[in-house]
Amino acid sequence: MEYKIKLSKEKRQYMISLIKAYFLEERDETLGDLAAGIILDFFIDKLAPEFYNQGVYDSYKYMSDRIEDLLGIQKY
């Protein structure tokens, strides 16, 4: 199952402005909205799933550890 991340218009524009600011500050390059939007789409399509999956794994590990702790309160 493939899930496409959807951003609100405002959130997308905010992220585009962050990308433009980064390129200007770090690389002294001025990007337009189209170029920054293409970079954002690349991040969303290619990189975001890795971060999402890491978050799922971290949550799984955390919950597994808590369940192990729960077994420690058993009475014998």
C-alpha positions as CSV (number, residue, x, y, z in Angstrom):
1,M,0.0,0.0,0.0
2,E,1.4,3.3,-1.0
3,Y,0.6,6.4,0.9
4,K,1.1,9.9,-0.5
5,I,1.8,12.6,2.0
6,K,-0.6,15.5,1.4
7,L,0.2,19.0,2.7
8,S,-2.1,21.9,3.1
9,K,-1.4,24.8,0.7
10,E,-0.1,26.9,3.6
11,K,2.2,24.1,4.9
12,R,3.6,23.4,1.4
13,Q,4.3,27.1,0.8
14,Y,6.0,27.3,4.2
15,M,8.2,24.4,3.4
16,I,9.1,25.8,0.0
17,S,10.1,29.1,1.7
18,L,12.4,27.1,4.0
19,I,14.0,25.4,1.1
20,K,14.5,28.7,-0.7
21,A,16.0,30.3,2.4
22,Y,18.4,27.3,2.9
23,F,19.7,27.4,-0.7
24,L,20.2,31.2,-0.4
25,E,22.0,31.0,2.9
26,E,24.0,27.9,2.5
27,R,24.7,27.8,-1.3
28,D,24.2,31.5,-2.2
29,E,21.6,30.3,-4.8
30,T,18.3,31.9,-5.5
31,L,15.6,29.3,-6.2
32,G,12.1,30.1,-7.5
33,D,9.0,28.5,-6.1
34,L,8.9,25.9,-8.9
35,A,12.5,24.7,-8.3
36,A,11.9,24.6,-4.5
37,G,8.6,22.8,-5.0
38,I,10.4,20.1,-7.1
39,I,12.9,19.6,-4.4
40,L,10.2,19.4,-1.8
41,D,8.4,16.8,-3.9
42,F,11.6,14.8,-4.1
43,F,12.0,14.9,-0.3
44,I,8.4,13.8,0.1
45,D,8.5,11.0,-2.4
46,K,12.0,9.6,-1.7
47,L,13.1,10.6,1.8
48,A,10.0,11.1,3.9
49,P,9.0,7.3,3.9
50,E,12.4,6.5,5.5
51,F,11.7,9.0,8.3
52,Y,8.2,7.7,8.7
53,N,9.3,4.1,8.9
54,Q,12.0,5.0,11.5
55,G,9.2,6.7,13.5
56,V,7.0,3.6,13.3
57,Y,10.0,1.4,14.4
58,D,10.9,3.7,17.3
59,S,7.2,3.7,18.4
60,Y,7.1,-0.1,18.2
61,K,10.3,-0.5,20.2
62,Y,9.1,2.0,22.8
63,M,5.8,0.2,23.2
64,S,7.5,-3.2,23.3
65,D,9.7,-2.1,26.1
66,R,6.7,-0.7,28.0
67,I,4.9,-4.0,27.6
68,E,8.0,-5.9,29.0
69,D,7.9,-3.5,32.0
70,L,4.2,-4.3,32.5
71,L,5.0,-8.0,33.0
72,G,7.2,-7.0,35.9
73,I,4.2,-6.1,38.0
74,Q,2.8,-9.6,38.0
75,K,2.1,-11.1,41.4
76,Y,3.1,-14.6,42.2
